[in-house]
Amino acid sequence: MIWENIKLALKDMMASKMRTLLSLLGIVIGVASVIAILTLGQSATKSITQTIVEGGLEMVTIFPVRSEKAANEFTEDFGNRLMNNVENIKTVLPVNSSSALIRIGQNSMTANVSGVLSSYAEILDYEAEEGLFFSLSDNMASRQVVVLGSDVAEELFPDGNAVGEYVSIFRNQAKSYQVVAVMQEKDSSFNLQFNGSVYIPYNTYAQRFIKPSIVGSYVVRVDEGADALAVSDAITEYLDATVGSDAYRIFSPASLADMAEQITGTFSSFLAAIAAISLLVGGIGIMNIMLVSVAERTREIGIRKAMGASPWTIMGQFITEAIVLTITGGIIGIGLGTLLSYLVADVVGWTLYISYTSFLFAAGFSTLVGVFFGWYPAMKASRLDPIEALNYE
């Protein structure tokens, strides 16, 4: 019986192609809009998250706020205390930074000077192009050695061969530092700027460059495979308990990724809900077409009822026709929405992530639209009096 109803529905659709096309239009546009919005929303979320991941989700940066309370907590041994109280931390790197003028001969530029530990490059996967990053003994002895970021090396040594040369770094007075390494280019990682920076030993910075009143920042490297967001929350909880929330700021790419995912997800759902309204409009169009179809086929209904067809049989036929219409529109809309998503993603440079959940949502919702808006015309057809129907002109 169901298959017979489907064949009758398809036959009626083919008999009135223009009317079928117009009735499908609202469903096609609605489904295509929902598919495109959800798919592009997911693609945007994945692309943003991927960009953040490339910057290093496994990093958490703590910025002490200059105050007496913070100065007592954020000392040289803060990293050890943090690792003892918070799990899944691989290491904690103290970093002091300030800008300074760097010169060699007639070439000069202002760059960010960072005082870091000798393990800084290894922990951050920052590789040298020439030479070697300064050693632990360089730091212990507070030697005046410097490592140049790629942009700084290119500006000061356009002809290359920087390693072994001496540059002057000006703070209150000029001091000479020997270049021991030039680093490879590395993309910025949010608060970490690599190419435009120079690096000197942590102790050298504090003893020979500038004595900071408090450590500038701490770069926390999370254990591989650990949940960086959970670690960031644990660090926040620990610091709130020890120094209070006003004594520091914390930055975590993982929390940024999570926030970006929530924002884009909410925005996509909101737009999809708006687009779904067009499905309801399309459903009203389906209902109007079905009412016209009932009126046109009144005599046919009367004949079928006179031959013994039950009201449920008549109702089933018209509901099936409404469902076939909406499912057909849904399939076309899914194809159109996917094509539109591909074109938009290609133009803006996103990687396309197909939202198969949206396919199921669109198919299910269009079917419900068919049942809901096909119910009244089907019920009207099933209640027709066979005698009046046979006499209908």
Disulfide bonds with the S-S distance in Angstrom:
none
